[in-house]
Every structure is written in structure tokens, then in C-alpha cells.
């Protein structure tokens, strides 16, 4: 009986693994050049950690289990609670600001759909201990830096930015009690995801006031920051949040990525723990895909996990939607899934087989990729194997080897030369 993979998971055959490694290697490269340090944590944590952050309803969205001691555990659906726990453990000794990144394997017990699987990889970058909006700008810049690295332009993606601080101040101004904000955020996050008439009907039902519902919708579609004052009214909290967004917009322009960004007050991010700037990365002029990345400021997270009040901001980008977009835009390198060898070592006659193995191992110990045929095969067949494995050169061991000489063939030009084994390896060592 053939057993298929579990629905919502993926098998990574070598060609798929090459794509996965290319994406993750890019994430790491960009993180390091932007001054982030890598960390990781356990693949499972106490279930309570996720309940603290997201409430008891999160249990239905997790793969949870009991260990032999009866403790409630869960496979991690995200890395942020682990980050908070780890930072809290050493908060007094870690130099600030803390700039960390991670590429964890995550698990969510939800219905698989396009761009959303039960198992996936996610790039996370976080800056902890800095309340200046410059930290938010750097997180957004680093996100765009990677997307530029893989060839995406402002005509492919758009970073949509808003402010939960501004939204909260505006809701207060128009008469929504703060106790109702959390539930309202969940609904407002669906603004672009459901038909407008259905959204308006749901909003009116939740706030129980058609006039207030209209002002909320007008806020979410306001074209400029000054327009907001006319919609929600003025107070110091609104002004402060507007100035922060304006400063962020200026900084992103100074960083050279302003053309990728726009202010969009309909971006809410449903999670309640966001406290300031929030953003999402979407495919430009398309609603076909889910958000490619998203993040924002979460200044209360460490204190929620028993630590001090420390400002923080960050971003997460999953590999599933990203890969779909890269394939759609033809941004994956064409040679990404092909094996490349420095050398293939072939033999003319079976009497040279053991020497073939020895030379191949010597090449590997010199730091080069090398392969050979496992069994008896004619030279022409071995050369075909070398070509199929994208070998740059082929070392051929034949009668010349009796004089300690090797035949080295360039597979791209078919030119070959005879060289002593000693000179061959000395030349390799000098490169």
C-alpha cells in the first residue's frame, strides 16, 4: 500500500529542496547584511505560551499534545512567543537593541489552501529595545531588500503601511470604547477580503451605529493623512500617530525604498498584540494571493510573558506564498534545481577503478565536488553521466596513469590535456 504525505505538508525532492535552500539562503544573507543575528528555539513549547498571546481559541488552530508527564505542549505555529521567552530570560544581559532573525519550521492545524499549508518555513526579523520609528523603517527596508534581491520590483509588490496607534486613537475619538477594539480589529482585518456590502453589514451590526460604521470605513479609505482629521477629529494622540507615520514615510524615502511603499489605513493585522506601525506586503494590483509578508510594532509582548515593558517591532514572511509569486513572476533561477560538479572521475578500464575512487576522494578532501561511477561502465557512458551531472571537468584515468598522469577534460569545450597527478593537485591547492 502506498502511503501519501499528510495533507497540507510537502515532500522536498532534490529539485524542490534546491528551491527551498535558495529562498532560505537569501533570507539569511539579507538578514546578516542588515545587522541581524540568527537564533532558534525548540520545535514545541508549552501550550500555555500560545494561549497567553492569542487566547484559548488558538488551541483549535494548533497541533497540541500531552507528554508522558501530562504536560500540555504544542508544535510551534509561530516563533514570536519563543522569542519573547528567550529574551525575557536574559533581558538584563542582552545588549540593546536586540536585532535577531530566525527561519523556523512552523505548524498550523488549519484547512490547507493556496499559499497556506499545515507545515511551512517562515523568515522572522525582530528589533527589540528600540521605540524610535527608525526601527520600524529598518524592518520594512530589510523586507524590501530581500524582495529586491530576488528580482521583484515596485511593479511586482507593494508594502502597505498603517498604524494601530492611529486606528486606536481614531476609534476612541468616534466613540468606540477601548474594550471593544480587540474584537473590532479582527473584523476590520477582513475589509479587503470580503465583499464591501457584506463587510459594511457586519460592521454596522458590531458597532450598532450606521453613522459610526460609515466613519470607520471612511477612515480606512482616506487618501491622505490630513484627510483623517476631517473624518475622526483631532486630538494629541491622533496627531502623534499621524506624525509617526509621516516620519516613517520620510525615512523609507531616504532609504531608497519609498517607491515600494504606500500608506493604506485598511491594513489592520488581526492580532490584538500590535501597538503601532503595521504593514503587509502584497502583490501589486492583485488580490489573487494572500499577503507575502506582514508585521509591525508589538511593544507589550515581552511584558505579556512576564518580562519588562520593552518596545519591539518585527516581520514574518512565509515561504509558500513567496514561492508562488516568484514562480508567477519567473524569478526563480533556471539552473536552481540542477546538480553541479567540479569534477567527475572516470576510468578507461576496470583495472583503474580503485585509483578512480582514490582520486575522487582526494578531490573531495581538497574542497571540491566530485563524483564517479559505482560499477563497470564504458568510458562513453561515464562521460554521459558526467554531462548529466553538470560536471565542469572530467578526470580520466587510463594508461597514462601508469606514468602517474591524468587526462583532464573540459566538459564545455571538449578540450583535454595530460598532466601529472602531482602537478594537478598542487595547482588545485594554489587556487
C-alpha positions in Angstrom: 0.0 0.0 0.0 1.4 3.4 -1.0 1.1 6.0 1.8 0.7 9.6 0.6 2.1 12.6 2.5 -0.2 14.2 5.1 -2.5 16.8 3.5 -1.1 20.2 3.9 2.6 19.1 4.0 5.2 18.8 1.3 7.8 16.3 0.2 11.1 18.0 -0.8 12.6 16.1 -3.6 16.1 17.3 -4.6 14.7 19.9 -7.1 12.3 21.2 -4.5 15.0 21.2 -1.9 17.1 23.3 -4.1 14.4 26.0 -4.3 13.8 25.8 -0.6 17.5 26.3 0.1 17.8 29.2 -2.4 14.9 31.0 -0.7 16.2 30.4 2.9 19.8 31.2 1.9 18.6 34.5 0.5 16.7 35.3 3.8 19.9 34.6 5.8 22.1 36.6 3.5 19.9 39.6 3.7 19.4 39.3 7.4 23.1 39.2 8.1 24.0 42.2 5.9 21.3 44.2 7.7 22.9 43.5 11.0 20.6 40.8 12.4 21.9 37.7 14.3 20.4 34.3 13.9 18.6 32.4 16.7 16.2 29.4 17.0 14.2 27.6 19.7 12.5 24.3 20.3 10.0 22.9 17.8 7.4 22.5 20.6 6.6 24.7 23.6 4.1 24.7 26.5 0.6 25.2 25.1 0.1 28.0 27.6 2.6 30.2 25.8 0.3 30.4 22.8 -2.8 30.8 24.9 -1.2 33.9 26.6 -0.5 35.5 23.3 -3.7 34.6 21.3 -6.3 33.3 23.7 -7.8 29.9 24.3 -9.3 29.7 20.8 -5.8 29.2 19.5 -5.9 25.6 20.7 -8.1 24.7 17.7 -5.5 26.0 15.3 -2.6 24.1 16.8 -1.1 20.6 16.8 -1.2 20.1 20.5 -0.2 17.0 22.6 0.4 15.8 26.1 3.8 14.5 27.0 4.4 11.5 29.3 4.2 13.8 32.3 0.8 15.0 31.3 2.0 18.5 30.3 0.1 20.3 27.5 2.5 21.0 24.6 2.1 22.3 21.1 4.1 22.3 17.9 5.1 25.9 17.3 2.7 27.8 15.0 5.0 30.9 15.1 8.3 31.9 16.6 7.4 35.2 18.3 6.4 33.7 21.7 9.6 31.8 21.8 11.5 35.0 21.0 9.7 36.7 23.9 10.5 33.9 26.3 14.2 33.7 25.3 14.7 37.5 25.5 12.9 37.7 28.9 15.3 35.0 30.3 18.3 37.2 29.6 16.9 40.6 29.3 19.4 42.2 31.6 22.4 40.9 29.9 21.5 41.3 26.2 22.9 44.4 24.6 20.2 46.7 23.1 18.8 47.0 20.6 18.4 43.3 20.0 18.4 42.5 16.3 17.6 38.8 15.7 16.3 36.7 12.9 15.1 33.1 12.6 13.9 30.7 9.8 11.8 28.2 11.8 9.7 25.3 10.5 6.2 26.1 11.7 2.9 24.0 12.0 -0.7 25.1 12.0 -3.7 22.8 12.2 -5.9 24.5 9.6 -7.5 23.8 6.3 -4.9 23.7 3.6 -5.4 26.2 0.7 -3.4 28.0 -1.8 -0.4 29.6 -0.1 -1.4 28.3 3.3 -0.2 24.9 4.4 -0.1 23.0 7.7 3.7 23.0 7.6 5.9 25.8 6.3 9.0 27.8 6.8 9.0 31.5 7.8 11.5 34.2 7.9 11.3 36.4 11.0 13.3 39.5 11.8 12.8 41.5 15.0 14.3 44.6 16.7 13.8 44.7 20.4 14.6 47.6 22.8 14.1 50.5 20.4 11.0 52.7 20.3 12.2 55.0 17.5 10.2 54.6 14.3 13.6 54.2 12.6 13.5 50.6 13.8 10.2 50.1 12.0 11.7 51.6 8.9 14.7 49.3 9.1 12.4 46.2 9.4 10.5 47.3 6.3 13.7 48.2 4.5 15.2 44.7 5.2 12.0 43.1 4.0 12.2 45.0 0.7 15.9 44.4 0.5 15.2 40.7 0.2 12.4 41.1 -2.3 14.8 43.3 -4.4 17.4 40.6 -4.0 15.2 38.0 -5.8 14.3 40.4 -8.6 10.9 41.8 -7.5 10.3 45.5 -8.3 7.8 48.1 -7.3 5.7 46.9 -10.2 5.5 43.4 -8.7 4.9 44.1 -5.0 3.6 46.9 -2.7 4.3 47.4 1.0 1.0 48.8 2.6 1.6 50.6 5.8 -0.8 51.8 8.5 -0.8 52.4 12.3 -2.7 50.6 15.0 -1.9 53.5 17.3 -3.7 55.8 14.8 -6.6 53.4 14.5 -7.0 53.1 18.2 -6.9 56.9 18.7 -9.4 57.3 15.9 -11.8 54.7 17.3 -11.7 56.4 20.6 -12.5 59.7 19.0 -15.5 58.5 17.2 -17.0 56.8 20.3 -15.8 53.2 20.3 -14.8 52.1 23.8 -11.3 50.7 24.1 -12.8 47.4 25.5 -14.3 46.8 22.0 -11.2 47.5 20.0 -9.7 44.0 20.0 -12.9 42.3 18.6 -13.2 45.1 16.1 -9.7 44.7 14.8 -10.5 41.1 13.8 -13.4 42.3 11.7 -11.6 45.3 10.2 -8.7 43.0 9.1 -11.3 41.4 6.7 -12.0 44.7 4.9 -10.2 43.7 1.7 -11.1 40.0 1.9 -14.9 40.0 1.8 -17.4 41.9 -0.4 -17.9 45.6 0.7 -21.6 45.3 1.2 -21.2 42.2 3.5 -18.4 43.9 5.4 -20.5 47.1 5.9 -23.4 45.0 7.2 -21.1 43.1 9.6 -19.6 46.4 10.8 -22.9 48.1 11.4 -24.1 45.0 13.4 -20.9 45.1 15.5 -20.8 48.8 16.4 -24.6 49.1 16.4 -24.5 52.5 14.8 -24.6 53.1 10.9 -23.1 56.6 11.3 -20.1 55.4 13.2 -19.7 52.4 10.8 -19.5 54.9 7.9 -16.8 57.0 9.7 -14.8 53.8 10.2 -15.0 52.9 6.6 -14.1 56.5 5.5 -11.1 56.3 7.8 -9.9 53.1 6.2 -10.1 54.5 2.7 -8.8 58.0 3.5 -6.4 59.0 0.7 -4.1 61.2 2.7 -3.1 61.7 6.4 -4.6 65.2 6.6 -8.0 63.8 5.4 -8.1 61.7 8.6 -8.5 64.8 10.8 -11.7 65.7 9.0 -13.1 62.1 9.4 -12.2 61.2 13.0 -11.5 64.6 14.6 -8.3 65.9 16.2 -6.5 65.2 19.5 -2.9 64.8 20.6 -3.0 61.0 20.2 -4.2 61.3 16.6 -1.6 64.0 15.8 1.2 61.9 17.4 0.3 58.8 15.4 0.0 60.8 12.1 3.4 62.4 12.7 4.9 59.0 13.3 3.5 57.7 10.0 4.8 60.8 8.2 8.2 60.3 9.7 8.3 56.6 8.7 7.3 57.6 5.1 10.1 60.1 5.0 12.7 57.6 6.3 11.7 55.0 3.8 12.2 57.6 1.1 15.6 58.4 2.5 16.5 54.7 2.5 15.7 54.5 -1.2 12.6 52.2 -1.0 9.8 54.7 -0.9 8.6 53.7 -4.3 7.7 50.3 -2.9 5.5 51.7 -0.1 2.2 53.4 0.4 0.0 54.4 3.4 -3.1 52.2 3.5 -5.3 52.5 6.6 -7.3 49.3 5.6 -4.2 47.3 6.8 -5.1 46.3 10.4 -3.4 43.0 11.1 -6.0 40.9 13.1 -3.7 40.0 16.0 -4.5 42.1 19.1 -0.9 42.5 20.3 0.1 45.1 17.7 0.5 48.5 19.2 1.9 50.9 16.5 3.0 50.8 12.9 1.8 47.7 11.0 2.4 46.7 7.4 1.7 43.9 4.8 3.4 43.1 1.5 1.0 42.3 -1.3 1.3 41.6 -5.0 1.0 44.9 -6.8 -2.5 45.5 -8.2 -3.7 41.9 -7.4 -5.9 40.3 -4.8 -5.1 36.8 -6.0 -2.6 35.9 -3.3 -2.5 36.3 0.4 -0.1 38.7 2.0 3.5 37.8 1.2 4.7 39.2 4.5 3.5 41.2 7.4 4.5 42.7 10.7 4.6 45.7 12.9 5.2 47.0 16.4 4.4 44.9 19.5 5.5 46.9 22.5 3.6 44.9 25.1 4.6 41.3 24.1 7.5 40.9 26.5 5.5 42.1 29.4 2.7 39.8 28.5 5.1 36.9 29.0 6.2 38.2 32.5 9.0 40.4 31.4 9.5 44.2 31.5 7.8 46.7 29.2 10.2 46.7 26.2 9.5 48.1 22.8 9.7 45.7 19.8 8.9 45.5 16.1 9.3 42.7 13.6 8.2 41.0 10.4 7.3 37.4 9.2 7.4 36.1 5.6 6.3 32.6 4.8 7.9 30.5 2.0 4.6 29.2 0.5 3.1 32.4 -0.9 6.6 33.8 -1.7 7.4 30.8 -3.9 4.0 31.0 -5.7 4.8 34.7 -6.5 8.3 34.0 -7.6 7.2 31.3 -10.0 4.4 33.5 -11.3 6.9 36.3 -12.0 9.6 33.9 -13.4 12.1 35.0 -10.7 13.4 31.6 -9.8 16.9 30.9 -11.4 16.6 28.5 -14.2 19.6 26.4 -13.0 18.5 26.2 -9.4 17.4 22.6 -9.4 20.4 21.2 -11.2 23.3 19.5 -9.6 26.7 20.9 -10.5 30.0 19.0 -10.0 33.5 20.4 -10.2 34.9 17.0 -11.4 33.7 13.6 -12.5 36.4 11.0 -12.3 36.1 8.3 -15.0 38.2 5.2 -15.8 39.1 3.7 -19.1 39.4 0.1 -17.8 38.2 -1.7 -14.7 41.9 -2.1 -13.6 41.9 1.6 -12.8 38.6 1.6 -10.8 40.3 1.7 -7.3 42.5 4.6 -8.4 39.4 6.4 -9.6 37.9 6.2 -6.1 41.2 7.4 -4.5 41.4 10.4 -6.9 37.7 11.3 -6.3 38.2 11.2 -2.5 41.3 13.3 -2.8 39.4 15.9 -4.8 36.7 16.0 -2.2 39.2 16.5 0.6 40.5 19.4 -1.4 37.1 21.0 -1.0 35.8 20.2 -4.5 32.6 18.4 -5.5 33.5 15.1 -7.2 31.6 12.0 -8.3 32.3 8.7 -10.1 30.5 5.7 -11.5 29.8 2.9 -9.0 30.2 0.0 -11.3 31.7 -1.2 -14.5 30.8 1.1 -17.4 32.3 2.1 -20.7 34.1 5.5 -20.9 31.4 6.9 -23.2 28.7 6.0 -20.6 30.7 7.6 -17.8 31.1 10.8 -19.8 27.4 10.9 -20.3 27.0 10.6 -16.6 29.4 13.4 -16.1 27.4 15.6 -18.5 24.1 14.7 -16.9 25.5 15.7 -13.5 26.7 19.1 -14.9 30.4 18.3 -14.3 32.7 21.2 -15.2 35.6 18.8 -15.9 36.2 15.2 -16.1 39.4 13.4 -14.8 40.0 10.3 -16.9 42.3 7.6 -15.5 43.8 5.3 -18.2 47.1 4.0 -19.5 48.7 7.4 -18.8 48.2 6.7 -15.0 50.9 4.1 -15.2 53.2 7.2 -15.5 51.3 9.0 -12.7 49.5 11.1 -15.3 45.8 12.1 -15.5 43.8 13.2 -18.5 41.7 16.3 -17.6 38.8 17.1 -20.0 36.9 20.4 -20.0 33.3 19.3 -20.5 32.2 22.6 -22.0 34.9 22.8 -24.8 35.8 19.1 -25.0 39.4 20.1 -24.9 41.6 17.8 -22.8 45.2 17.8 -21.5 47.6 15.3 -19.9 49.0 16.4 -16.5 50.9 14.7 -13.8 48.8 13.9 -10.7 51.3 15.8 -8.5 51.1 19.0 -10.6 47.3 18.7 -10.9 46.7 18.7 -7.2 49.4 21.3 -6.5 47.7 23.6 -8.9 44.4 23.0 -7.2 45.9 23.8 -3.8 47.3 27.1 -5.1 43.9 28.4 -6.2 
